[in-house]
Amino acid sequence: MSSDSAPAASTRGLFFANPTFHFETLRNAGYVASNCADLGEMLAAVKAIAEGDVESWYLAWQHTADRVLALAERTRDALSKGGAYMRACTYQRLAEFLLPPADPRRPASFEKIAKYFSSGLETLGVRCERISVPYGGGALRAFYYPGPPGAERKPLIMFGGGFDSLLEEYYPNVAAAALARGYSVLTYEGPGQGEALRRYALTYTPEWEKPVAAVLEAFLRTQPRPSRIVLIGMSMGGYFAPRAAAFEPRIDGVVAYDTMYDFGAVLGPVLAAAKNPVAMSNIAVAWAARNAMWTFGTRDLDETMRAAAAYTLAPVADRIRQHVLILAGMDDHFVPIQQTAEFEKALVNARSVTTRIFDRQSGGAGHCQPGAPALYHAALFDWLLEKFP
């Protein structure tokens, strides 16, 4: 475990006073490192957004996505052209992020995200094999990025998201960095995420070993079985990945990025607050409540609270026998830091447990180290070298 003391946090340097606007901007600003965002473009968009105005947020990021798409289409240099497509994808994701689930602009936006991303990969020459995984009367999307020669000697990195996930974000988040280090990467969406939710109305299951097994089986129909597999879960995926590892013997290592030992305890207070109509004027509360009912497939806040209570690792943590890496931010505004200690204590049969807590001075103290992917990557890839030499 690693953490340092730090002075009190300051509001200086925030993109926005509104914490949701700031967090989501910072989260995507981190993708500058993979050429999937550009700071100047993002600062120009920020200036056009009225504080706390969700429609202004949508229009500014949509305009930015359109501008960068036009740049991509008139650019001849392949690296510049491909990078512009990837940035347009990022800004399109940002534009739709806060739209209500039933907003009529969502379907077209989702199609644009997929199109821009595909154009970016193709232009950049990034190999990506698309896998359609039969599941629950619909299908899950998965992308396999084969690594360079020698990748077969390294663990396969399998990566999934959480409460607000789209498959296209996983490339700038981890796949680009892993490919540069010689790894192959398998990213996937589960029920309640991405296309599975939007096209097939597949909603979350606490038994996350089921979608993970389905993805692995579809992958192994066309690929040799990797010598080792490391499963990473982002955000709510800090519950999903360890839960799957507890029941999936093909997983050799698991990463909670970040801690999500008890999602019901995280979401419950927000949903309780949402019962007050005044609280629904808060952007974060309104977004979380609407997204929860959409992704869980529930009808009201009470049903959603009951559903969320099942998403706890307490009953299954003792079944986890893999190497475990836990990441956490000292100032995570979603997940109380004490959940990290609770998770560590419950991992009584894990092969090893490594915890990395990022402090304020590091710049990575927020939830999933927004804006600081270099810190998260350093911790992740050093752990992989140590545990899977």
C-alpha positions in Angstrom: 0.0 0.0 0.0 1.2 3.5 -0.8 -0.2 6.9 0.3 1.2 10.2 1.5 -0.1 13.1 3.5 -1.0 16.2 1.5 -2.3 19.7 2.1 -6.0 20.5 1.9 -7.6 20.4 -1.5 -8.0 23.6 -3.5 -10.6 24.6 -6.0 -8.0 26.4 -8.1 -7.5 24.9 -11.6 -10.9 23.3 -11.9 -12.5 23.2 -15.3 -15.9 23.9 -13.7 -17.2 24.6 -10.3 -19.9 21.9 -10.9 -18.2 18.7 -9.8 -19.9 16.5 -12.4 -18.8 18.8 -15.2 -15.3 19.0 -13.9 -14.9 15.3 -13.3 -16.1 14.3 -16.7 -13.9 16.9 -18.4 -10.9 15.8 -16.5 -11.6 12.1 -17.1 -11.4 12.7 -20.8 -8.6 15.2 -20.7 -6.4 12.3 -19.6 -6.8 10.7 -23.0 -4.5 13.4 -24.4 -1.8 10.8 -23.6 -3.1 8.4 -26.3 -3.9 11.2 -28.9 -7.6 10.6 -28.2 -8.1 14.2 -26.9 -6.4 17.5 -27.3 -6.1 20.0 -24.4 -6.5 23.1 -26.6 -9.7 21.7 -28.2 -11.1 20.8 -24.8 -10.3 24.2 -23.3 -12.1 25.9 -26.2 -15.2 23.7 -25.6 -15.1 24.4 -21.8 -15.3 28.2 -22.5 -18.4 27.7 -24.5 -20.2 25.8 -21.7 -22.4 27.6 -19.2 -21.8 26.5 -15.7 -24.3 23.8 -14.7 -26.2 23.9 -18.0 -26.6 20.4 -19.4 -27.9 21.5 -22.8 -24.9 23.9 -23.1 -22.7 20.9 -22.3 -24.2 18.9 -25.1 -24.0 21.6 -27.7 -20.4 22.6 -26.9 -19.1 19.1 -27.1 -21.2 18.2 -30.1 -19.9 21.3 -31.9 -16.3 20.3 -31.0 -16.9 16.7 -32.2 -18.2 18.1 -35.5 -15.3 20.5 -35.9 -12.7 17.8 -35.3 -14.5 15.3 -37.6 -14.3 17.9 -40.4 -10.6 18.2 -39.6 -10.1 14.4 -39.9 -11.9 14.3 -43.2 -9.8 17.0 -44.8 -6.4 15.9 -43.4 -4.1 13.7 -45.5 -1.4 12.7 -43.0 -2.5 9.3 -41.7 -1.4 9.9 -38.1 -3.0 13.3 -37.9 -6.2 12.1 -39.6 -6.5 9.0 -37.4 -5.9 11.0 -34.3 -8.6 13.5 -35.3 -11.1 10.7 -35.7 -10.3 9.3 -32.3 -10.7 12.8 -30.7 -14.0 13.3 -32.4 -15.1 10.0 -30.9 -14.1 11.2 -27.4 -15.9 14.5 -27.8 -19.0 12.8 -29.1 -19.0 10.6 -26.0 -18.7 13.6 -23.8 -21.6 15.3 -25.6 -24.1 12.6 -25.0 -22.9 11.7 -21.5 -25.4 13.7 -19.6 -28.4 13.3 -21.9 -31.4 11.5 -20.3 -31.7 7.8 -21.4 -34.7 8.4 -23.6 -33.3 11.6 -25.3 -34.0 11.2 -29.0 -30.4 12.4 -29.8 -28.8 9.4 -28.2 -29.2 6.7 -30.9 -27.6 8.9 -33.6 -24.8 9.9 -31.2 -24.1 6.3 -30.4 -23.8 5.5 -34.1 -21.4 8.4 -34.6 -19.2 7.3 -31.7 -18.8 3.8 -33.2 -18.2 5.2 -36.7 -15.6 7.7 -35.7 -13.8 5.1 -33.6 -13.7 2.6 -36.4 -12.4 5.2 -38.8 -9.7 6.2 -36.3 -8.5 2.6 -35.8 -8.5 1.9 -39.5 -6.6 5.0 -40.4 -4.0 4.5 -37.7 -3.5 0.9 -38.7 -4.5 -0.5 -35.3 -5.6 -4.1 -35.6 -8.9 -4.8 -33.9 -11.1 -7.9 -34.3 -14.7 -7.3 -33.5 -16.5 -10.1 -31.6 -20.3 -10.5 -31.2 -21.0 -12.5 -28.1 -24.5 -14.2 -27.9 -26.0 -13.4 -24.6 -29.5 -13.4 -23.1 -31.5 -13.1 -26.3 -29.1 -10.4 -27.6 -25.4 -9.9 -27.9 -22.4 -8.3 -26.2 -19.7 -6.4 -28.1 -16.1 -7.2 -27.6 -12.9 -5.9 -29.3 -9.7 -7.9 -29.4 -6.5 -6.0 -30.1 -3.7 -8.5 -30.9 -0.4 -7.4 -29.5 3.0 -7.4 -31.4 5.1 -10.5 -31.8 5.9 -11.9 -28.3 2.6 -10.8 -26.8 1.6 -14.5 -26.4 4.3 -14.7 -23.7 2.5 -12.0 -21.7 -0.9 -12.2 -20.0 -3.9 -11.3 -22.0 -5.4 -8.1 -20.5 -9.2 -8.4 -20.4 -10.9 -5.1 -19.6 -14.5 -4.1 -18.8 -16.2 -0.9 -17.5 -18.8 0.1 -15.1 -21.8 2.3 -14.5 -21.5 4.5 -17.6 -19.4 2.5 -20.0 -18.9 2.4 -23.7 -16.5 0.1 -25.4 -14.8 2.8 -27.4 -13.5 4.5 -24.2 -11.4 1.4 -23.3 -8.9 2.0 -26.1 -7.6 5.4 -24.8 -8.0 4.2 -21.2 -5.9 1.1 -21.3 -5.6 -0.7 -24.7 -3.3 1.9 -26.4 -1.0 1.8 -23.4 -1.0 -2.0 -23.2 -0.3 -2.5 -26.9 2.7 -0.1 -26.6 4.0 -2.4 -23.9 3.6 -5.5 -25.9 0.3 -6.9 -24.5 -2.8 -8.2 -26.3 -6.0 -6.7 -25.0 -9.6 -8.0 -25.0 -12.2 -5.3 -24.1 -15.9 -6.1 -23.7 -19.3 -4.7 -22.7 -21.6 -6.6 -20.4 -25.4 -6.3 -19.9 -26.4 -2.8 -18.8 -23.6 -1.3 -20.9 -23.1 0.1 -24.4 -24.8 -1.7 -27.3 -26.2 -4.5 -25.0 -28.3 -1.9 -23.2 -29.2 0.4 -26.1 -30.0 -2.2 -28.7 -31.1 -5.3 -26.8 -32.3 -3.7 -23.5 -30.0 -6.1 -21.6 -29.6 -4.8 -18.0 -27.1 -5.5 -15.2 -26.7 -8.8 -13.4 -24.8 -9.1 -10.1 -23.6 -12.5 -11.4 -20.9 -10.9 -13.6 -19.1 -14.2 -14.1 -21.8 -15.0 -16.6 -21.0 -12.3 -19.2 -17.3 -12.8 -18.6 -17.6 -16.5 -19.3 -19.6 -15.8 -22.4 -17.0 -13.3 -23.7 -14.2 -15.7 -23.0 -15.9 -18.6 -24.7 -16.6 -16.5 -27.8 -13.0 -15.3 -27.9 -11.6 -18.8 -27.5 -13.6 -20.1 -30.5 -11.2 -18.2 -32.8 -8.1 -17.6 -30.6 -5.7 -20.0 -28.7 -6.1 -20.0 -25.0 -3.8 -17.5 -23.4 -1.3 -18.8 -20.9 -2.6 -16.2 -18.3 -5.5 -13.8 -18.2 -5.7 -10.6 -16.1 -9.2 -9.1 -15.7 -9.5 -5.4 -15.0 -12.8 -3.6 -14.0 -13.1 0.2 -14.2 -15.3 2.1 -11.7 -18.4 -0.1 -11.0 -16.2 -2.7 -12.7 -14.3 -2.7 -9.3 -17.2 -4.9 -8.3 -17.7 -6.7 -11.6 -14.2 -7.9 -12.2 -13.6 -9.4 -8.7 -17.1 -10.9 -8.7 -16.3 -12.7 -12.0 -12.9 -13.8 -10.7 -14.5 -15.4 -7.7 -16.2 -17.9 -10.0 -14.0 -18.0 -13.1 -10.9 -20.2 -12.8 -9.5 -19.1 -16.2 -8.7 -15.7 -14.6 -5.2 -15.5 -13.1 -5.2 -11.9 -11.9 -7.8 -9.3 -11.2 -7.6 -5.5 -10.9 -10.2 -3.4 -9.1 -9.8 0.0 -10.8 -10.9 1.5 -8.4 -12.3 -0.1 -5.3 -16.0 -1.0 -5.4 -16.5 -3.4 -2.6 -20.2 -2.5 -2.0 -21.9 -0.7 -4.9 -25.2 -0.7 -3.0 -23.7 1.4 -0.2 -22.3 3.8 -2.8 -25.5 4.3 -4.8 -28.1 3.9 -2.0 -27.6 7.4 -0.5 -27.8 9.0 -3.9 -31.1 7.3 -4.7 -32.4 8.2 -1.3 -31.6 11.8 -1.9 -33.3 11.6 -5.4 -36.6 11.0 -3.7 -36.6 14.7 -2.8 -37.7 16.6 -5.9 -35.4 19.5 -4.9 -32.4 17.1 -5.0 -33.2 16.2 -8.6 -32.1 19.7 -9.6 -28.6 18.5 -8.7 -27.0 17.3 -11.9 -25.1 14.4 -10.3 -28.2 13.1 -8.4 -30.5 13.4 -11.4 -28.0 11.7 -13.7 -27.2 8.9 -11.3 -30.8 8.1 -10.5 -31.8 8.0 -14.2 -28.8 6.0 -15.3 -29.4 3.6 -12.5 -33.0 2.9 -13.4 -31.9 2.5 -17.1 -29.0 0.2 -16.5 -30.7 -1.9 -13.8 -34.0 -2.0 -15.7 -36.0 -0.9 -12.7 -39.2 1.1 -12.5 -38.6 3.4 -9.5 -36.0 4.4 -6.9 -37.1 1.9 -4.3 -36.8 -1.0 -6.7 -33.4 0.3 -7.8 -32.1 0.5 -4.3 -33.2 -3.1 -3.7 -31.5 -4.2 -6.9 -28.2 -2.3 -6.1 -27.9 -4.0 -2.7 -27.0 -7.3 -4.4 -23.8 -5.7 -5.8 -21.5 -6.4 -2.9 -18.4 -8.5 -2.8 -18.8 -9.4 0.9 -20.4 -12.8 0.2 -17.9 -13.9 -2.4 -14.6 -12.2 -1.6 -13.3 -15.3 0.2 -13.6 -17.3 -3.1 -11.1 -15.0 -4.9 -7.8 -16.9 -5.2 -6.0 -14.9 -7.8 -3.4 -12.2 -7.6 -5.4 -9.0 -6.8 -4.5 -5.3 -7.4 -6.7 -2.7 -5.7 -6.4 0.9 -6.9 -8.0 3.8 -5.0 -8.0 7.6 -4.8 -7.7 9.4 -1.5 -10.4 11.8 -2.5 -12.8 9.5 -4.5 -16.1 11.4 -4.3 -18.1 8.2 -5.2 -16.5 5.4 -3.1 -15.7 5.9 0.6 -12.0 5.1 1.1 -12.8 2.7 3.9 -14.2 0.3 1.3 -10.6 -0.4 0.3 -9.7 -1.6 3.7 -12.9 -3.7 3.9 -12.1 -5.3 0.6 -8.5 -6.0 1.6 -9.7 -7.6 4.8 -12.2 -9.9 3.0 -9.6 -11.3 0.6 -8.5 -14.0 2.9 -7.7 -16.6 0.2 -6.2 -14.4 -2.5 -2.9 -15.5 -3.8 -1.6 -11.9 -3.2 -3.1 -8.5 -2.5 -1.5 -5.3 -3.6 -3.1 -1.9 -2.9 -2.1 1.4 -4.4 -3.8 4.6 -2.9 -3.2 7.8 -4.9 -2.9 11.0 -2.8 -3.7 14.6 -3.7 -0.2 15.7 -4.5 0.1 12.9 -7.2 -2.9 14.3 -9.1 -4.6 10.9 -9.1 -6.7 11.1 -5.9 -10.0 11.1 -7.7 -12.2 8.2 -8.8 -10.3 6.1 -11.3 -7.5 8.7 -11.4 -9.2 11.1 -13.8 -6.8 13.1 -15.9 -3.8 11.0 -14.6 -3.7 7.8 -16.6 0.2 7.7 -16.4 -0.1 7.1 -12.6 -2.7 4.3 -13.0 -0.6 2.8 -15.9 2.6 2.8 -13.9 0.9 1.0 -11.0 -0.8 -1.5 -13.3 2.1 -2.4 -15.5 4.6 -2.7 -12.7 2.2 -5.0 -10.9 1.9 -7.1 -14.1 5.7 -7.4 -14.4 6.0 -8.4 -10.7 3.2 -11.0 -10.6 3.4 -12.3 -14.1 7.1 -12.3 -15.1 
